[in-house]
Amino acid sequence: MRPFLASCLGAACTAALALPFAPDAAAGPAAAPPPAPARTADLPGSTQSLPVAAPGAPLATQQDTTGAPGTLGLPARTVQPFSLLGVVWDDADTALHGRVQVRTRATGTGHWTDWQDVQVHNDDTPDLAAAERRNSAVRGSTAPLWVGNSDAVQLRITPETRRRAPVTLPGGLRLELVDPGTPPGDRGVHADPPAPLAAAATEASAANADLAPLGATEIPALDRAASPTDAAEAGGAAAGPSHRGPRPRIVTRAGWGADEKLREKSFIYTKTVRAAFVHHSGSGNNYSCAQAPSLIRAMYRFHVRSNHWRDIGYNFLIDKCGTVYEGRAGGVAKPVMGAHTLGFNNDSTGIAVLGTFTDTEPPKPALNAISRLTAWKLGLSGLDPRGTVALLSGGSNRYAKGIKVKMHAVSGHRDGFLTDCPGTHLYNKLPATRLVAARLQGR
């Protein structure tokens, strides 16, 4: 993994170091906020990285006038434009025991949002023995939160009151502000790609060369059963074509505007795909379908530059309108090793529905897309979406390393890890998506 390039330099970083403070009133930011920090130079997109506290600083060190535990964070400050944020820290195996909340100011309107919660436990992560954990500084993090185009931010972290002793922060705590950037020419997902392609973009596109032309922004849907080419790309299938699902339309990395210079160059594969794990991204539901490519670009940058992963963690992403997007590079039909379900990334594929479904019902188009995608992807390996498989745990907070676990072929993240993901409302819909996927396979 390339060394992380800190984007907050000199006086800007010094100004960002914050002590416990009393949050500003919701009516507006503090007067004369400090200057915006510098940004990284690589484009498209950029990351502002703001230090929050010194390593090991106690989370609760003061009390306000009501006797409630104090907070730590960053006072309201003007920054360069960004659209997604998250908090990271040095040790991926250390948890942040507290409530993380942010307020942001919309660019151009001056309107400040109310306090929003950031999902503290980001349970989507590379396996403990995965290649991207070796010789790299994989970070712990919250889930990323999509806030839309913003130019100011305020952060507060409140300790867990159930703990009697002061909670200690993980070392290297930072607030990451991500600008997804705009692909050259603002091409969108339907326009023709530029020519010639850069080497890294050529490699990512070539991984799908048997399914779509080089540089294509989408892989077309097949109304008939998935072609023999798809099955060959997956390493062959145990079942005949009658039990392969139709291929859904998939927007490629070129289609959503991936900056291929960010990721690691090589691709890593597992032997096959024996299960699909469904996630919600935890990034909130305040995005439009037109913004989904920007959200994915921002999430990709957060996973690589902020979390220090080799690429975006998910193999596929689905937006609220049911559009399917290629995630981690290496070929949509191939068994690409992802970073999504700790302990069970091997021989599985990770599908993230963009949004948070703890208290919100998932959109029907997204549910339909889960069925279409799992019918096709699992069908390439001859798998019945209604069935179960035995997976060997690589170690998680639910199953110790080496334990063989019986899983649904279409599982939720919480089936392999103690987490709320993919949110109760989405998790409860998975049995129905399995049935639909099976019907799409002709079962």
C-alpha positions in Angstrom: 0.0 0.0 0.0 1.3 3.4 -0.9 2.2 5.7 2.1 -0.7 7.9 3.1 -0.4 11.5 2.0 -1.6 13.7 4.7 -3.5 16.7 3.3 -3.5 18.9 6.3 -0.2 20.7 6.6 1.6 23.2 8.7 -0.5 25.8 10.6 -3.7 24.3 9.3 -3.0 21.1 11.2 -2.0 22.9 14.3 -5.2 24.9 14.2 -7.2 21.7 13.9 -6.0 20.2 17.2 -9.0 20.6 19.5 -9.7 20.4 23.2 -13.1 19.6 24.8 -15.5 22.4 23.8 -19.1 23.4 24.2 -20.8 22.8 20.9 -22.2 25.8 19.1 -25.9 26.5 18.9 -27.7 25.0 16.0 -28.4 28.5 14.6 -25.0 28.8 13.0 -21.2 28.4 13.2 -18.8 30.2 15.5 -17.7 33.7 14.4 -14.6 34.0 12.2 -13.9 30.3 11.7 -10.2 29.4 11.0 -8.9 29.2 7.4 -9.7 26.0 5.4 -6.9 23.4 5.5 -4.9 22.5 2.5 -6.0 19.6 0.2 -4.2 16.8 -1.5 -3.1 17.6 -5.0 -4.2 14.4 -6.7 -7.4 14.7 -8.8 -10.1 13.9 -9.5 -11.2 14.3 -5.9 -9.3 15.1 -2.7 -9.2 14.4 1.0 -8.8 16.9 3.9 -7.5 15.2 7.0 -8.1 17.0 10.3 -6.5 15.8 13.5 -9.0 15.6 16.4 -6.9 14.6 19.4 -3.5 13.5 20.5 -3.0 9.7 20.7 -4.5 8.3 24.0 -6.3 11.4 25.0 -9.2 10.7 27.4 -12.6 11.2 25.7 -14.3 12.6 28.8 -12.2 15.2 30.5 -14.7 17.9 31.4 -18.3 18.4 32.3 -20.7 21.0 31.1 -22.9 23.1 33.4 -25.5 20.3 33.5 -23.1 17.7 34.8 -23.2 15.7 31.6 -19.9 14.2 30.3 -17.8 16.5 28.2 -17.3 16.2 24.5 -14.3 16.3 22.2 -14.2 17.3 18.6 -13.7 20.2 16.2 -15.4 23.5 16.5 -17.2 24.8 13.4 -14.8 25.7 10.7 -14.8 26.6 7.0 -13.1 24.0 4.8 -12.7 23.3 1.1 -15.8 21.7 -0.5 -16.5 18.1 0.4 -19.4 15.7 0.2 -18.6 12.7 2.4 -16.9 12.4 5.8 -15.8 9.8 8.3 -13.5 9.5 11.3 -10.4 7.3 11.2 -7.8 6.1 13.7 -4.5 4.2 13.6 -5.3 0.8 15.0 -7.9 -1.2 13.0 -8.4 -3.6 15.9 -9.3 -0.8 18.4 -12.9 0.4 18.8 -14.0 4.0 19.3 -16.4 3.9 22.4 -18.4 7.0 21.9 -21.1 8.7 19.9 -19.8 10.6 16.8 -21.9 13.5 15.5 -21.4 16.1 12.8 -23.0 19.3 11.5 -22.2 20.5 8.0 -22.9 23.7 6.0 -24.3 23.4 2.5 -22.2 25.1 -0.1 -23.8 28.1 -1.6 -26.7 28.4 0.9 -25.1 28.9 4.3 -27.6 26.4 5.8 -26.3 24.3 8.6 -27.8 20.8 9.2 -28.9 19.5 12.5 -26.5 17.2 14.3 -26.2 13.9 12.4 -25.0 10.6 13.8 -22.1 8.9 12.1 -22.2 5.1 12.3 -19.3 4.4 14.7 -18.7 0.7 14.0 -17.5 0.2 10.5 -17.6 -3.5 10.3 -16.7 -3.9 6.7 -13.0 -4.7 6.6 -10.3 -6.9 5.2 -9.7 -10.3 6.8 -7.0 -10.5 9.5 -4.7 -12.5 7.2 -5.6 -10.7 4.0 -2.8 -9.4 1.8 -3.9 -5.8 2.3 -3.3 -6.0 6.0 0.3 -7.1 5.5 2.9 -4.4 5.2 0.3 -1.7 5.4 -1.3 0.5 8.0 -5.0 -0.4 7.7 -6.9 2.0 9.9 -10.0 1.7 12.1 -12.8 3.9 11.0 -16.5 4.9 11.3 -18.7 4.3 8.3 -18.5 7.1 5.8 -21.4 9.5 5.8 -22.7 11.3 2.7 -23.6 14.9 3.4 -23.7 16.4 0.0 -21.7 19.4 -1.2 -20.6 21.2 1.9 -18.0 23.9 2.9 -18.0 23.9 6.7 -18.1 21.2 9.4 -18.3 20.7 13.1 -17.6 17.5 15.0 -18.3 16.2 18.5 -17.6 12.9 20.2 -19.5 12.0 23.3 -18.4 9.1 25.6 -20.4 6.1 26.4 -22.1 7.0 29.7 -22.3 3.3 30.7 -18.6 3.2 31.3 -17.5 4.3 34.8 -13.9 5.1 33.9 -13.0 7.8 31.3 -12.9 6.3 27.8 -9.6 6.6 26.0 -9.6 7.6 22.4 -7.8 5.4 19.8 -4.5 6.9 18.6 -4.4 9.0 15.5 -8.0 10.1 15.5 -8.8 12.2 12.4 -11.8 13.6 10.6 -11.6 12.9 6.9 -13.5 15.1 4.5 -13.7 13.7 1.0 -14.4 15.5 -2.3 -15.4 12.9 -4.9 -14.2 15.1 -7.7 -15.6 15.1 -11.2 -14.4 12.7 -13.9 -12.9 14.3 -17.0 -15.6 16.0 -19.0 -18.2 15.0 -16.4 -18.9 12.0 -18.5 -21.5 10.3 -16.3 -22.4 6.6 -16.7 -23.8 6.8 -20.3 -21.2 8.8 -22.2 -18.3 7.4 -24.2 -15.0 7.1 -22.3 -12.0 9.2 -23.3 -9.3 7.7 -25.5 -6.7 6.5 -25.0 -7.2 5.0 -21.6 -4.4 5.3 -19.0 -2.6 2.1 -18.1 -4.4 1.5 -14.8 -7.8 2.2 -16.4 -7.0 -0.2 -19.2 -6.2 -3.0 -16.8 -9.4 -2.5 -14.8 -11.5 -2.4 -18.0 -9.6 -5.4 -19.5 -10.7 -7.5 -16.6 -14.2 -7.3 -18.1 -13.0 -7.5 -21.8 -15.0 -10.6 -22.6 -18.2 -9.0 -21.4 -17.9 -5.5 -22.8 -15.6 -3.4 -25.0 -12.5 -2.0 -23.6 -13.3 1.3 -21.8 -17.0 0.6 -21.7 -19.0 2.5 -19.1 -21.5 -0.4 -18.6 -21.8 -4.1 -19.1 -25.1 -4.8 -20.8 -27.9 -6.9 -19.3 -28.7 -10.2 -20.9 -32.3 -11.2 -21.1 -31.4 -14.8 -21.7 -29.5 -17.0 -19.3 -26.0 -15.8 -18.6 -23.7 -16.7 -21.4 -21.0 -19.4 -21.3 -18.5 -16.5 -21.4 -19.7 -15.3 -18.0 -19.4 -18.8 -16.5 -15.9 -19.2 -18.0 -14.8 -15.9 -16.4 -16.1 -17.2 -13.1 -14.0 -20.3 -13.4 -16.7 -22.6 -14.7 -20.1 -23.5 -13.3 -21.3 -26.8 -11.7 -24.9 -26.3 -13.1 -26.1 -26.1 -16.6 -27.3 -22.9 -18.3 -30.9 -23.5 -17.2 -29.9 -22.5 -13.6 -27.9 -19.5 -14.5 -29.6 -16.2 -13.9 -29.8 -13.4 -16.5 -27.0 -10.9 -16.2 -28.1 -7.5 -14.9 -26.8 -4.3 -16.3 -23.7 -3.3 -14.4 -22.1 0.2 -14.5 -18.4 -0.3 -14.7 -15.7 1.5 -12.8 -15.2 3.7 -15.8 -18.9 4.4 -15.7 -18.8 5.8 -12.2 -15.5 7.5 -12.7 -13.0 5.6 -10.6 -9.6 7.2 -10.4 -7.6 4.0 -11.1 -4.4 5.6 -9.8 -5.6 5.4 -6.3 -5.9 1.6 -5.9 -3.2 -1.1 -5.7 -2.3 -2.2 -9.2 -2.7 -6.0 -8.8 -6.0 -7.9 -8.4 -6.5 -10.7 -5.8 -8.8 -13.6 -6.5 -10.4 -16.3 -4.3 -11.0 -19.8 -5.7 -14.7 -19.3 -6.4 -17.8 -17.5 -5.1 -19.9 -19.7 -2.8 -21.9 -17.0 -1.0 -23.0 -13.4 -1.2 -23.0 -11.1 1.8 -25.5 -8.2 1.7 -24.6 -4.9 3.4 -25.9 -1.4 3.8 -23.2 1.2 3.3 -24.2 3.1 6.5 -23.7 6.4 4.5 -27.2 7.6 5.0 -30.1 8.0 2.6 -29.8 11.6 1.7 -28.5 11.1 -1.9 -30.2 11.2 -5.3 -29.7 8.4 -7.9 -27.8 11.0 -10.0 -25.4 11.5 -7.1 -24.7 7.7 -6.7 -21.5 7.7 -8.9 -20.2 10.6 -6.8 -21.0 8.8 -3.6 -19.2 5.7 -4.8 -16.1 7.7 -5.9 -16.0 9.3 -2.4 -16.4 5.9 -0.7 -13.7 4.5 -2.9 -11.3 7.3 -1.9 -12.3 6.9 1.8 -11.6 3.2 1.7 -8.2 3.6 -0.1 -6.8 6.9 1.2 -8.4 7.1 4.6 -8.7 3.4 5.6 -5.6 2.3 3.7 -7.3 -0.5 1.9 -6.1 -1.7 -1.6 -9.3 -0.7 -3.3 -13.0 -0.1 -2.5 -14.1 -2.9 -0.2 -17.3 -4.1 -1.8 -17.5 -6.2 -5.0 -20.8 -4.6 -6.0 -22.9 -1.6 -5.0 -26.6 -0.9 -5.6 -28.2 2.5 -5.4 -31.8 3.3 -4.3 -33.0 3.2 -8.0 -31.7 -0.3 -8.4 -28.6 0.4 -10.5 -25.8 -2.1 -10.0 -22.2 -0.8 -10.0 -18.9 -2.7 -10.3 -17.0 -2.3 -7.0 -13.5 -3.7 -6.4 -11.5 -4.1 -9.7 -10.7 -7.4 -11.2 -13.7 -8.4 -13.2 -17.4 -8.6 -12.3 -17.7 -12.3 -13.3 -14.5 -13.3 -11.6 -14.0 -14.3 -7.9 -12.4 -11.1 -6.7 -11.4 -11.0 -3.1 -13.2 -8.1 -1.4 -12.9 -6.4 2.0 -16.5 -6.5 3.3 -17.2 -9.3 5.9 -14.4 -9.8 8.4 -13.6 -13.6 8.5 -15.6 -14.5 5.4 -14.2 -12.5 2.5 -12.7 -15.7 1.1 -14.9 -17.4 -1.6 -17.7 -14.8 -1.2 -18.8 -11.6 -2.9 -19.9 -8.4 -1.0 -22.9 -6.4 -2.2 -23.6 -3.0 -0.6 -26.9 -1.2 -0.9 -26.1 2.5 -0.7 -28.0 3.8 2.3 -28.8 3.1 6.0 -31.6 0.7 6.8 -31.6 0.5 10.5 -34.8 2.6 10.8 -35.7 2.9 7.1 -37.2 0.5 4.6 -35.0 -0.3 1.7 -36.4 0.8 -1.7 -38.0 -1.9 -3.8 -35.8 -1.3 -6.8 -32.8 -2.0 -4.7 -34.3 -5.2 -3.4 -35.1 -6.3 -7.0 -31.5 -5.5 -7.9 -30.2 -7.7 -5.1 -32.2 -10.6 -6.5 -31.0 -10.0 -10.1 -27.4 -9.7 -9.1 -27.3 -12.8 -6.8 -29.2 -14.9 -9.3 -26.5 -14.1 -11.9 -23.4 -14.1 -9.7 -24.2 -17.2 -7.7 -25.6 -19.0 -10.8 -22.1 -18.7 -12.3 -21.0 -21.2 -9.6 -24.1 -23.3 -9.9 -25.5 -22.1 -6.5 -29.1 -22.0 -5.5 -29.8 -18.6 -3.8 -32.2 -20.4 -1.4 -29.5 -22.9 -0.3 -26.9 -23.0 2.4 -23.1 -23.4 2.2 -20.4 -24.2 4.7 -17.8 -21.4 5.0 -14.5 -21.5 7.0 -14.1 -18.6 9.3 -11.0 -16.6 9.0 -11.7 -15.1 12.5 -14.3 -12.5 13.5 -16.0 -11.3 16.6 -18.7 -13.9 16.0 -16.8 -17.0 14.9 -13.3 -17.9 15.8 -10.7 -18.7 13.1 -11.0 -22.2 11.7 -14.6 -22.8 12.6 -16.8 -24.1 9.7 -20.1 -22.2 9.7 -23.3 -23.0 7.8 -24.5 -19.8 6.0 -27.2 -18.9 3.6 -26.0 -18.6 0.1 -27.4 -15.0 0.3 -26.5 -13.9 3.8 -26.6 -10.6 5.6 -23.4 -9.2 7.1 -24.6 -9.8 10.6 -24.7 -13.6 9.8 -20.9 -13.6 9.9 -20.2 -10.7 12.3 -21.8 -9.1 15.3 -23.1 -6.0 13.7 -26.4 -4.2 12.9 -25.4 -4.3 9.1 -27.3 -4.5 6.8 -29.9 -2.9 9.0 -32.9 -4.7 10.4 -35.2 -3.6 7.6 -33.0 -4.8 4.8 -32.0 -8.0 6.6 -35.6 -8.9 7.1 -36.2 -8.7 3.3 -33.4 -11.1 2.4 -35.6 -14.3 2.5 -37.8 -12.8 -0.2 -34.9 -11.7 -2.3 -33.6 -15.3 -2.2 -36.9 -16.6 -3.5 -37.0 -14.1 -6.4 -33.3 -14.9 -7.3 -34.1 -18.6 -7.4 -37.0 -18.0 -9.8 -34.8 -15.9 -12.0 -32.5 -18.9 -12.2 -35.5 -21.0 -13.3 -35.7 -23.0 -10.1 
